[in-house]
Amino acid sequence: MSKTRGITKRRLDKLRAITTEGWEGEAAHPHVFIQDGFVKVDVESDGGLFGDYYGDHRGGYAWIHPDLESFAEYMGTYWEWDNPGGISLYDREVKA
């Protein structure tokens, strides 16, 4: 497990600046925070715009916004579901 390895304030700001169109056409940004040393995104706070565990809006499959996936790939990390409403960033090198 990683505890925000390599995550600087600048990178957190870049993650928070990811934008998508909201359900009513407004700009929406992911709710990013650090808890217990992990970078997390609350995907329920925006109605599933940045993640959909059950696939209710994405064809029945778990889905994470492509820009969040790109960020994780750039960092050499990946997103893991904590629960249906949230994801955490983990190092790729660590084997569970």
MOJOGI-V319071 format. One record per helix or strand of 2 or more residues. SS is the DSSP state (A for helix, B for strand). FROM is the first residue (numbers start at 1). TO is the last residue. If there is no record, write none. Layout:
[[SS | FROM | TO] [SS | FROM | TO]]
This chain:
[[A | 9 | 16] [B | 19 | 21] [B | 27 | 29] [B | 31 | 35] [B | 38 | 42] [B | 51 | 52] [B | 63 | 64] [A | 66 | 75] [B | 77 | 83] [B | 86 | 91]]
